[in-house]
């Protein structure tokens, strides 16, 4: 009973802290996610010590991220992503290559052996789709072409980051990299994404009446959530982030006739669970390990390099959209969030990172997660409002996207 009371008290503290942090952030004209992450730092072990990270909290946090990306998928049509497929691929590839090169160069110049430098560089590659997706969703910007490019690139980024992590992990033991195994992983990952995104959505369009059964008005929601959990588990089994599977599940559900009802029904569940992801992310920072001037200087350098890597790499990949839109895409890919934290944790568990290096990578992941959302919000606010198309065929994926040119005028695409 005492253990249950502690767990419930911790959940209460996290949830209230999230609401207070979000409210304060919004009053300061910052995205709510910034306040939620900051609230996690305050109530976490580094400041007040009111909560302590444990396995149940990490699981609940992951579930919040899965739910968030499922809801983002609900607002994303596969046809819209296909229209930006080539550009999203360019953004994803450039957003992996340049940050990795920059991270490896910094680590080697800092005196780390090459295998460890490669592992540190892998932490520079990560992108947190959850944090950027939350900002885009809160601002109602998911229908913009820049958002589609970011979300598509995040999927490509995750696949490439997974392969890269496999390579650098092999290097730590001094063994040869198993190229055949990596190729098999790549084929499985691409096959999984392609089958769900293309075949799954087509099947849903043809059989969406199965969700229209009037027996229970919540049946479409419960069945969709079951699909979300199943695909999240499948993605995790293949080595992808679980949130990628959840995002794909949302895209499949978006092709059903119940799409708008699902969007409304899922909001109360999100209001309860999603804040746990951001508060727990903030609570994992260890301020004590960053208390020395040298550690703070190293954190500043690493964060600047991490921002430059994504900003330049991803921005160049989206350059055809115009300078402002390319900047939006670059900023949207900057947050490392939970993905960077996972890479850092793997490095610490393997004895690759010292306590200070681990804290710096964690700090960089959180700083990029806190700094990017306000900038992204400001950039999006400068864009003119989207002009809604005269007609949209909800039964197909042929909806319009609007590309914002440097002139500020919307131009329909596709």
C-alpha positions in Angstrom: 0.0 0.0 0.0 2.8 2.4 0.9 4.5 1.7 -2.5 1.2 2.4 -4.3 0.8 5.7 -2.4 4.4 6.8 -3.4 3.7 6.0 -7.1 0.4 7.9 -7.0 2.0 10.9 -5.3 4.7 11.0 -7.9 2.2 10.9 -10.7 0.2 13.7 -9.0 3.4 15.9 -8.6 4.4 15.3 -12.3 0.9 16.1 -13.6 0.5 19.3 -11.6 4.0 20.4 -12.4 3.3 19.9 -16.1 0.2 22.1 -15.9 1.9 24.8 -14.0 4.9 24.8 -16.2 2.8 24.9 -19.4 0.7 27.7 -18.1 3.7 29.8 -17.1 5.4 29.1 -20.5 2.3 30.2 -22.4 2.0 33.4 -20.4 5.6 34.1 -21.4 4.6 33.4 -25.0 6.6 30.2 -25.1 5.4 26.8 -26.3 3.8 24.7 -23.5 6.4 22.0 -24.0 9.2 24.3 -22.8 7.4 24.8 -19.5 6.7 21.1 -19.1 10.4 20.2 -19.6 11.5 23.0 -17.3 9.0 21.8 -14.7 10.6 18.3 -14.9 14.0 19.8 -14.1 12.6 21.7 -11.1 10.7 18.7 -9.5 13.4 16.2 -10.5 16.4 14.9 -8.5 18.6 17.8 -9.6 16.6 20.6 -7.8 13.7 19.8 -5.5 14.0 16.0 -5.6 10.2 15.5 -5.4 10.3 12.7 -8.0 12.8 10.0 -8.9 13.0 8.4 -12.3 12.1 4.7 -12.2 10.9 2.1 -14.6 7.2 2.7 -14.2 7.7 6.4 -14.9 9.8 5.7 -18.0 7.2 3.4 -19.3 4.4 5.9 -18.8 6.6 8.6 -20.4 7.2 6.4 -23.4 3.4 5.7 -23.7 2.8 9.5 -23.6 5.2 9.9 -26.6 3.5 7.0 -28.4 0.1 8.6 -27.9 1.4 12.0 -29.1 2.8 10.6 -32.3 -0.4 8.6 -33.0 -2.4 11.8 -32.8 0.0 13.5 -35.1 -0.4 10.6 -37.5 -4.2 11.1 -37.4 -3.7 14.6 -38.8 -1.3 13.3 -41.6 -2.4 11.8 -44.9 -0.1 9.5 -46.7 -0.6 11.3 -50.0 0.7 14.5 -48.4 3.9 12.8 -47.3 4.4 11.2 -50.7 4.4 14.7 -52.2 7.4 15.7 -50.1 9.1 12.2 -50.1 12.2 13.2 -52.1 12.7 16.4 -50.1 12.1 14.6 -46.8 14.7 12.0 -47.8 17.3 14.7 -48.6 16.6 16.4 -45.2 16.8 13.1 -43.3 20.1 12.0 -44.9 21.7 15.4 -44.6 20.5 15.7 -41.1 22.3 12.5 -40.2 25.6 12.9 -42.2 26.6 16.5 -41.2 25.8 16.2 -37.5 27.7 12.9 -37.3 30.8 14.4 -39.0 30.7 17.5 -36.8 30.2 15.3 -33.6 33.0 12.9 -34.6 35.4 15.8 -35.4 34.7 17.5 -32.0 35.1 14.3 -30.0 38.4 13.3 -31.8 39.8 16.8 -31.3 38.8 16.6 -27.6 41.0 13.6 -27.2 38.5 10.7 -27.3 39.7 7.5 -29.0 38.1 6.9 -32.4 35.6 4.2 -31.3 34.3 6.3 -28.4 34.3 9.4 -30.7 32.0 7.6 -33.1 29.6 6.7 -30.3 29.5 10.3 -29.1 28.9 11.4 -32.7 25.8 9.1 -32.8 24.2 11.2 -30.1 24.5 14.3 -32.4 22.5 12.5 -35.1 19.3 11.9 -33.1 16.1 13.8 -33.7 13.1 13.8 -31.4 9.9 13.8 -33.5 7.8 14.0 -30.4 8.9 17.5 -29.2 8.6 19.1 -32.7 5.3 17.4 -33.4 3.9 18.8 -30.2 4.8 22.3 -31.2 3.5 21.9 -34.7 0.2 20.5 -33.4 -0.3 23.2 -30.7 0.2 25.8 -33.4 -2.1 24.1 -35.9 0.7 23.9 -38.4 0.6 20.2 -39.2 -1.0 20.9 -42.6 1.9 23.1 -43.7 4.4 21.6 -46.2 7.3 22.4 -43.7 5.6 20.2 -41.1 5.2 17.3 -43.6 8.9 17.5 -44.6 9.9 17.5 -40.9 7.7 14.5 -40.1 8.8 12.5 -43.2 12.5 13.4 -42.5 12.1 12.2 -38.9 11.2 8.7 -40.1 14.2 8.6 -42.4 16.4 10.0 -39.6 15.3 7.3 -37.2 16.1 4.5 -39.7 19.5 5.9 -40.5 20.3 6.6 -36.8 19.4 3.1 -35.9 21.8 1.7 -38.5 24.5 4.1 -37.4 24.1 3.1 -33.8 24.5 -0.5 -34.8 27.8 0.3 -36.5 29.3 2.4 -33.7 28.3 -0.2 -31.1 30.1 -2.9 -33.1 33.2 -0.7 -33.1 33.3 -0.6 -29.3 34.2 -4.2 -29.1 36.9 -4.0 -31.7 35.1 -6.5 -33.9 34.3 -6.1 -37.6 31.0 -4.6 -38.6 28.5 -7.2 -39.8 27.5 -5.6 -43.1 25.0 -8.3 -43.9 23.2 -7.9 -40.6 23.0 -4.2 -41.1 21.6 -4.5 -44.6 19.0 -6.9 -43.3 18.0 -4.5 -40.6 17.7 -1.7 -43.2 15.5 -3.8 -45.4 13.3 -4.8 -42.6 12.9 -1.2 -41.4 12.2 0.2 -44.8 9.8 -2.6 -45.6 7.9 -2.1 -42.3 7.4 1.6 -43.0 6.5 1.1 -46.6 4.0 -1.7 -46.0 2.2 0.2 -43.2 2.3 3.6 -44.9 1.2 2.4 -48.3 -0.6 -1.0 -48.0 -2.1 -0.3 -44.6 -3.6 3.0 -45.5 -5.1 1.5 -48.7 -6.7 -1.3 -46.8 -8.2 1.1 -44.3 -9.7 3.2 -47.1 -11.4 0.2 -48.6 -12.5 -1.3 -45.3 -13.0 1.7 -43.0 -16.7 0.7 -42.6 -15.4 -1.9 -40.1 -14.9 1.0 -37.7 -18.5 2.3 -38.3 -20.2 -0.4 -36.2 -22.8 1.4 -34.0 -22.7 -1.2 -31.2 -20.3 0.9 -29.1 -19.5 4.6 -30.1 -16.0 4.1 -28.7 -15.2 1.0 -30.7 -13.3 3.0 -33.4 -11.1 4.6 -30.7 -10.4 1.3 -28.9 -9.6 -0.5 -32.1 -7.3 2.3 -33.3 -5.5 2.4 -29.9 -5.0 -1.4 -30.2 -3.5 -0.9 -33.6 -1.3 1.9 -32.2 0.1 -0.3 -29.5 0.7 -3.2 -31.9 2.6 -1.2 -34.4 4.6 0.6 -31.7 5.6 -2.8 -30.4 6.5 -4.0 -33.9 8.6 -1.0 -34.6 10.4 -1.4 -31.3 11.0 -5.1 -32.1 12.7 -4.0 -35.4 14.9 -1.6 -33.6 13.0 1.5 -34.7 11.6 4.0 -32.2 8.2 2.9 -30.9 6.8 6.4 -31.8 7.5 5.6 -35.5 5.1 2.7 -35.3 2.5 4.9 -33.5 2.8 7.6 -36.1 2.2 5.0 -38.9 -0.8 3.7 -37.0 -2.2 7.2 -36.8 -1.7 7.6 -40.6 -3.7 4.4 -41.2 -6.5 5.5 -38.9 -6.5 8.9 -40.7 -7.8 7.1 -43.8 -11.0 6.0 -42.0 -14.3 7.7 -42.1 -14.0 8.1 -38.3 -11.0 10.3 -38.6 -12.5 13.5 -37.1 -14.3 11.6 -34.4 -11.0 9.9 -33.4 -9.2 13.3 -33.2 -11.8 14.6 -30.7 -12.0 11.4 -28.7 -8.3 11.1 -28.2 -7.8 14.6 -26.8 -8.8 13.9 -23.2 -6.5 10.9 -23.1 -3.6 13.0 -24.4 -4.2 15.7 -21.9 -3.7 13.1 -19.2 -0.7 11.2 -20.5 1.4 13.3 -22.9 2.7 15.7 -20.2 4.4 12.8 -18.5 6.8 12.4 -21.4 8.0 16.0 -21.3 8.3 16.2 -17.5 10.2 13.0 -17.2 12.5 14.1 -20.0 13.3 17.2 -18.0 13.7 15.3 -14.8 16.6 13.2 -16.2 19.0 16.1 -16.3 21.8 16.1 -13.7 22.7 19.7 -12.9 25.4 18.6 -10.4 27.6 17.1 -13.2 27.5 20.4 -15.0 28.5 22.6 -12.0 32.1 23.3 -13.1 33.1 26.0 -15.6 34.8 23.5 -17.9 31.7 21.3 -18.0 29.5 24.3 -18.8 31.8 25.4 -21.5 31.9 22.0 -23.0 28.1 21.8 -22.8 27.8 25.2 -24.6 30.2 24.0 -27.4 28.5 20.7 -27.9 25.0 22.3 -28.0 26.1 24.9 -30.5 27.7 22.2 -32.7 24.6 20.1 -32.4 22.3 23.0 -33.5 24.6 23.9 -36.4 24.7 20.3 -37.7 20.9 20.0 -37.9 20.2 23.6 -38.9 22.7 23.5 -41.8 22.3 19.9 -42.9 18.5 19.8 -42.8 18.1 23.4 -44.0 20.2 22.6 -47.1 18.0 19.6 -47.8 14.9 21.8 -47.8 16.5 24.7 -49.6 14.1 24.5 -52.6 11.3 25.6 -50.3 13.0 29.0 -49.8 15.2 30.3 -47.1 12.6 30.9 -44.5 11.0 27.5 -44.9 14.4 25.8 -45.0 15.2 27.5 -41.7 11.9 26.2 -40.2 12.7 22.7 -41.3 16.2 23.0 -39.9 15.0 24.3 -36.5 12.3 21.6 -36.4 14.9 18.9 -36.7 17.1 20.3 -33.9 15.6 18.8 -30.8 17.3 15.6 -29.6 15.0 14.9 -26.8 14.4 11.4 -25.6 16.3 9.9 -28.6 19.6 11.6 -27.6 19.0 10.6 -24.0 18.6 7.0 -25.1 21.9 7.0 -27.0 23.6 8.6 -24.0 22.2 6.0 -21.6 23.4 3.2 -23.9 26.9 4.8 -23.8 26.9 5.0 -20.0 25.6 1.4 -19.6 28.4 0.2 -21.9 31.1 2.1 -19.9 31.8 4.4 -22.9 30.8 7.7 -21.3 32.1 9.1 -18.0 29.7 10.8 -15.7 30.5 14.3 -17.0 30.3 13.3 -20.7 27.0 11.6 -20.0 25.7 14.7 -18.3 26.8 16.9 -21.2 25.1 14.7 -23.8 21.9 14.7 -21.7 22.2 18.4 -21.2 22.7 19.0 -25.0 19.6 16.8 -25.7 17.5 18.8 -23.3 18.9 22.2 -24.3 18.1 21.6 -27.9 14.7 20.5 -26.9 14.0 23.7 -24.9 15.6 26.1 -27.3 14.1 24.9 -30.6 10.4 25.2 -29.8 10.3 29.0 -29.1 12.3 29.7 -32.3 10.1 27.4 -34.3 7.0 29.1 -32.9 8.4 32.5 -33.8 9.3 31.4 -37.4 5.9 29.9 -38.0 4.2 33.0 -36.7 5.8 35.0 -39.5 4.2 32.9 -42.2 0.9 34.1 -43.7 -2.1 31.9 -42.9 -2.8 29.0 -45.2 -5.5 29.6 -47.8 -7.9 26.6 -47.5 -8.5 24.8 -50.8 -12.0 25.1 -52.3 -12.6 21.4 -52.0 -10.9 18.4 -50.4 -11.7 14.8 -51.1 -11.8 13.2 -47.8 -12.1 9.8 -49.4 -8.8 10.0 -51.1 -5.4 11.3 -50.2 -5.6 14.1 -52.8 -5.6 17.1 -50.5 -3.6 20.3 -51.2 -0.4 21.5 -49.6 0.6 25.1 -49.7 4.2 26.1 -50.2 5.1 29.4 -48.7 7.5 31.3 -50.9 9.8 34.1 -49.9 7.2 36.5 -51.3 4.8 35.4 -48.6 2.1 34.1 -50.9 0.7 30.6 -50.7 0.9 28.4 -53.8 -1.0 25.1 -54.0 1.1 22.0 -54.6 -0.1 18.9 -56.3 
